[in-house]
Amino acid sequence: MDNLQLMIYLVAGGSFVLYIGISIWARAGATKDFYVGGGDIKPYIAGAATAAGWMSAASFISMAGMISFLGYDGSVYLMGWTGGFVLLAMLLAPYLRKFGKYTVPDFVGDRYYSDAARVVAAICTIFISFTYVAGQMRGAGIVFSRFLQVDVVTGVIIGVVIVFFYTVMGGMKGIIYTQVAQYCVLITAYLVPAIFLSIMTTGHFLPQTGMGATLLPAFADGQTDVYILDRLNGLLTELGFTAYTDGTKSTIDVFFITMALMCGTAGLPHVIVFFFTVPSMHGARVTAAWALFFIALLYTTAPAIAVFARTTLVQQIHGQEYKEMPQWFTTWEHTGLIKVQNMTEDEHGRITLSLHDNATENKVELDRDIVVLANPEIAQLPNWVIALVAAGGLAAALSTSASLLLVISSSFAHDVLSKVAMKGRLSDKAELLIVRITAGVSVCIAGLFGIYPPAFVAQVVAFAFGLAASSFFPVIIMGIFSTRMNKEGAIAGMISGMTFTFTYIIYTVFINTDPGIWWFGISPEGIGVLGMLINFTVAFVVSRLTSPPPAHIQELVQDIRMPSITEK
């Protein structure tokens, strides 16, 4: 075993021991502990846990890779995902916390005085969460495949076993404290290599400023005053790609994707549930502020990593001979995440690699999900940095998987079985057993999604955000701010918005992939906004054609928005 592999085993293995130890220490003994961690978590702790649960494999593994390959077009993910937390803090989190339920379907069922609404919300929750978790398990498989030197399928299975243990044991109480530790690991793993790369290439300590700085002469063929973005633009245009700082998406598509990610963030059940863990409305607002701060540390660094990585990749691969490629290339090639298409020798027996967009021979295809993970190796950073990134990638994927699986299991056990089927007759002990069994079954299904993913990690996650925007965001907003919205409107809105968005995604991603058929030029990642507008419209019309909510529900809605005099 070489030194790098030993270091990876030590760092990643040590982090798993820490997570599992925390899960055992914080083991849930009651349903309230399992669902909302007891309801008395400090806001800064809940904020760090929220950040870890939300900054998934898509954020850690895939986002910088996506920006690296998409350039300017990738900015929609930065704007959408961070902007969503502003919506969440201002419009949803405090009021949902005051309502005082365990889950989003719990809120929907009681606010719309309907078991049918509760079941529809639970189905939407499970559907969205399984879509989201597919990307997380795939991300975990990618990390394990490289750093444990196994295939991706085996990597997913290892991830399933680990998540199963600390989700089923600890519940929300264990997950919160585990995710605080995971946040510390993942943010350190993200920032350290970024700082290294920024200093090495530009001399700037902060990656955020290094991205806009000039390259050191050693990285600019001895030239001075060469800006890294200008250098990257030149390299890409020579290869037939669009300049990195130019966008190819239409303005309407950029707007719709950004809005879908914003509203999807505000409507994601596994994010909202963290705001039920703090003791007050004020605590929910403070939690959102802390979460946004913790998230910003990573999100302002991602564009810099993308720029450094794309520049280095082009310079190290294009025009180089295959047999002279560095060790990192061979290692990632063994995982199947780097491929050389139509490998052909020239008259001298050489295989010269190409990144040209129109190349037919020796073209290198890179899985964009490897950019962050491979970056330390490409830059020849110390082994401990590479091991730290491995642990960070696993922390990001597994933390979000745990949150999603908790939401899936609680939606079934609490909202469908306990509240609807058993009408509240299920004992606390029996419900806790059922939710643990459901979590175990869910993690196995999630593993299958990770083995057979519908797309790359970040795209799968973007679909989940669109589904959340089209189903939950309208029903929660109207539930808080409209006394006239009734159960018929809410149910019709959720079903119509979700059905339209899901159908559009399936058709344009798997049946007819020609962008020419997109409605109004809106891509599948952005169609959730149109689904959301359909939801709002259908809900409004149906609610006006049916009876208003009972008087006590209207009073409840007014009370939700009134601050309590005991709030601190």
Steps between C-alpha positions, in 0.01 A plus 500: 500500500645837400514803730207676329266204537598455863435870568156476334407198712611678817327833435177365346483210746555734793217723383263199479590394852418854615162505322394159629617585852288816497198302374534256790544784751194689368284193439132591472289356780164650400323608182557869577875433524488302175297758303617840633789427737292585806414851371759682713808517275707822509464710181871502411510120533184465292649746248815291455293182474270666246800608294647149505167339418436740215855523358480157356714308255361742241662792682826337604567262211301621204441874516858614442531237225183629341619861512836382370336353190211745456685820585271800525189283463587325825435820695128416510574233760686743723225763482212257530620285785619786721205726414264227611619533857399867501147396400503228761611735780254775411186319387490147638727386784375715792133433428546129452688485829218679680253251355700239691478180295751227420483492119379699198212252436409550868463873435305442177266248662412721797495833314275361229296289747522197275651153513491497121717813490736340752536186288556697178767707679662183637509345151656819359755500784601138437515556125716814525727348764566183299584714195740703713658206678586332169761770444637465851552126488657533156735764641596271787565220251728724292707596804530144628581368152804722472636514849432140602589380149175314442237530227219755534237234579706369792553859613124560509446182703760611757324837525164326553637300794648806672193721454273217615684476829496858617161594353315205650678531835508871563201651318491880483672540836796292383495651151521859626814447705649268240444763232670770706810279499451430130476871424833562673657222294352599165566876525862440606541251217359752252692809610847353558569384140339816362737715705797285391404535133441875525841559659677270251349654186439866587672569831167596661407340830124538448364290211223756447753769408738257330233421242517858371877543534793464263686172469850458630749493207566128550136428413479746210790379283730761657265791420393760755167674551303206358165470675393144573154548346652646182737205486212255541288676236786473253562132572134410455436697182804334342333166571171598337312567824314817597711744700476420871357840593236494223164334552308282256168480686215733411402770747163337566663164574748660740213673678287187523782275623600757764142539620443123503806451719400788731140388550607137509745575782222673693271201446736208561361283783841383624616863536182629664503224761814646663305812595265286707793405725549846661282624788349820351415713194797725580720192517379397153601840356842484669545143376440617142758779542761260637427249223543766231833604651630143512381435145657820366846380606474218246293671233729800461794261463344268238548734198869539585552123519319466166733749331819352646392146411395570141821689426716224643307222324534659157871564544576151632290296252463664159783419260674266746605145420289231663785294642650813663185597689547547876390243758176681585374452143564124505343465845176674401496318167479171691178621666339558159448870572767599246481339156703532180274451199624326181858463618722501187877504455669725245780389265749532787298281733388795714153570637456874530204599718249762392235712666378651172123511490494353148775241548423149373811320628672495840242737644501510879161494669500614861218440745441847641432353844871420550634856477505582873612152601782480246616859541747441787664215309518704179667787686732252677392614847613308811344160569324624813311757289386228258386286792316796652313561174397133493358531852328827408334354193369209700377731776307711247333205330420302813373793710234595246410137441431461871272807506308383194454149629373636830244712313391203288457268798323759717261593216392137473501397867373823656285664233354205311498212747465663842291806414280363220487120505512455880330831587753572774452161675860389436713504815817706518714186524328330205528811283872529580552137396308547176685820406832318552390209282381745234833680511679170445286412198537853363880495515504176296274656234721811502797275433333367186446858381869566562601196293266592214487883506294687236770771448810653656479597866419872478244456223310238700497737797379788280203285396414448868504876558263550206262240640510667844434843346201372305339312789588630847599864462154622389306290752716619791497866393122500455458304821680773693380815326150419369207438733282419197710209368318176570572127480353456151723773358812369674450141383418600141798737490752246630385226265490724190837669567684177581342305212584764241860543617571128528348428157703777336825379658441138401409590143783747433774301678417141405263501201573800276825675591486759222514849663285624214191355668551688828201718586599867466863383496484384864728206584392208725700652788288817489155363419410479869419873492233445236370209707496731802295761310258227393474393864425855617243553223317170545496537879365856479223413251391181679498671842273775366258246354473303825413575863741710710692335786328467839518802731749335738741434209480865391574607858792256507650656185473848650657380824797342317604840366465680835819501711458355845561736794716229656735486200866560582 
